Amino acid sequence: VYETLERPLAPILTDLEAEGSKVDRDHLSRLSSDFSQSMARFEAEAYELAGREFNLGSPKQLGEILFDEMGLEGGKKTKTGAWQTGADVLEDLAAEGHELPTSILKWRTVSKLRSTYTENLQAQISPRTGRVHTNYGMTGAQTGRLSSNDPNLQNIPIRTEEGRKIREAFIAEPGNVLVSADYSQIELRLLAHIAEIDALKDAFKNGLDIHAMTASEMFDTPIEGMDPMVRRRAKAINFGIIYGISAFGLARQLSIPRDEASAYIKAYFKKFPGIKAYMDDTKTFAREHERVESLFGRVLHLKGIKAKGPQRGFAERQAINAPIQGSAADIIKRAMIQMPNALEKAGLKARMLLQVHDELIFEAPEDESDKLIEVVQDTMQRAPLPAMQLSVPLVVEAQAGATWAEAH
């Protein structure tokens, strides 16, 4: 792992950090103002629902309003006697239909995006280059994933409208475009390979909609004309299973009763018994050796696997997820190492700018974009070879755009 991945990757990351990404300061400034207005709107909404004004950023005041004054059930206290008001507590209350926790969650989301990105990113534009230069950490994540800081560009939410607006601030130089290339469902593909799930492997080989296929298998529903909500449930289970999701976690995610979520998980394991066998075998191996490995031999040590209580549960979930997430991290690292030669060989002027987990972002002259997409897709899809022959195809989705949001 050190010789074939980590050492050759270091100079690649140095180039990425030096290259940086062009950011539109005016767009961020406008966005910051929009976020301030949204915060004020959610604040006014919260005051109305609470029946009085209070400091939304104070956990103590919020706890008193929710549990002492409004008498909501499900509150827990810390050792110091204060009410807990973390995201998980508020999400549970919001799932039960309480409006104030929903407003607080919205306010917190926008507040964090404003401080972390629209304000902070402006301050981090280099006066010399006019670009933002993130720092990559190679040892921050146990699974081998890269971390990004000052600024952290890997935590911009993908699925929210606000997150997309922040990505609109990442732009190409005049005459250039940004190209985003993303491994499609790589962790599910690796689960199918590692756990040897024939039904999933066949679905990926035939290019089927994996979530619709899972929903069809589990709920005995034809794929044609499927209710989008049924597919969404299957998607939540598919991705949740990789992280060892519990019935409680799935219930919160889908806003359904816990016994219904539990029934879904049982049905899933019944349809795909190989996944349950993989999980059980992995936990047994981890308890015996206090470690697990990625497909490429990256070792993850699990000190808490023999502990009692929540620590052990966390270590077991890590044991299930680490070989999958670690293998995905190793694959994109192999692609990054191979990329400079591939671009040079194709005679392209394109430059790699960013890595965000399963995604690589490039900047290239407009007339190179089609050729670049072709070279990048080929390089990323063949990255595991010759070290690893996967039993499922890797698919890379790529497109060009004037901004990161447009290319993603």
C-alpha positions, 0 to 999 in steps of 0.5 A: 500500500505504501509503495504502490499508493501512498508514496506515488500519490504524495507528489500528485497531491502537491500538484493539486494543492498548488493548482487550486480552484478558481472561485467567484468572490461576487457569487459567494458574497451574494450567496452570503447575503441570501443565507443571512436572509434565510437565517432571519426568516427561520429565526422569525419562524422559530420565535413564533413557534416558541412564543418568544424570542431566544438565542437559536445558537444556545443549546441551553435556551433551546433545551429549556423551550423544547422540553421544559416550556413546550413539554415535548417528550423524548428529551435526554439530559447531559451529565451536567443536567442540561438538555441534549439538543444535538442534530439527532435529537432535533431530527427525531422530534422533527420526524414526529411532526414538531415544527420548531425543531424543523426550523432550528435544523434549517437555521443551523444548516444555513448558518453553518454553510454561511460561516464555513463556506460563503464567508470562509471561502472568500477569506481563503482566496489567494491574493496571488493566484485568485484561487482557493488552495485546499490542503489534503491529508493522507492520514486523517481517515482510517479507511484511507480516504483523503481529508481536505482542510483550510478549506474543507471542500469535501463537506459541501452538501451535494443533495441540497439546493444550498450546496449546489449554489456553493458549487456554482462559485467554483468556476473555470478560467475564461475559455476553459470548462470544468469536468467532473468525473464520478464513480457511480455507486462504487461502494455498492459495486464493491459490496457486490464483489466482496460479498459475492452477491450474484443478484447485485453483480448481475444487475450491475453487469446488465446496467440495471437501476440497482435501487429499482431492482432491490425494491422489486426483489424486496417488495415484489413490485414490477420495475415498470411504473414503480412508485418513486417512494418505494425506490427511495426506500430501497435506496436508503436500505442499499446505502444504509446497509454498507454503513451497518444501519440499524432499524432506528437509523433507517426509521429516522431516515425514512420517517417511518416506525421502527418496527416497519424499518426493522421488517425492511432490513429483515426482508433485505437480508432474506433476499440477499443472504450473502450480505448478512453472511459477509457482515457476520464473517467480517465481524468474526474475523475482526474480533479474532484479529482486531483488524480488517483489510481493503482489497488492496491490503490496506489494514484498518486496526479496530481496537474497540472490537472487543469492548462492551457497549456502544464502542463495540457496536461502532467498531463492528460497523467500521469493520463492515464498512472499512473494507468497502470504503477503503477499497473505493479510496484505494481505487480512486488513488490508483486512478489519480496516480495514473492520470498525469501520464494518461493526460500527457499521452493523450496530448491534453492540456487539462489539469486535475484540480480536486478530489472529493471522495469518489469524484475528480474535478479537472479544468481544461480548454473548452475544445478538449472537454470531449476528449478529456472525458473519454480519457478520464473515464477510461483511466478511472474505470481501469484503475484497479487493474492489473492488481485487482480483477473486479467481478463487477464493472466500474462506471464513471459518469462525467460531464463538462460545465462552466461551474462545478455545479453544472459539471456535477 
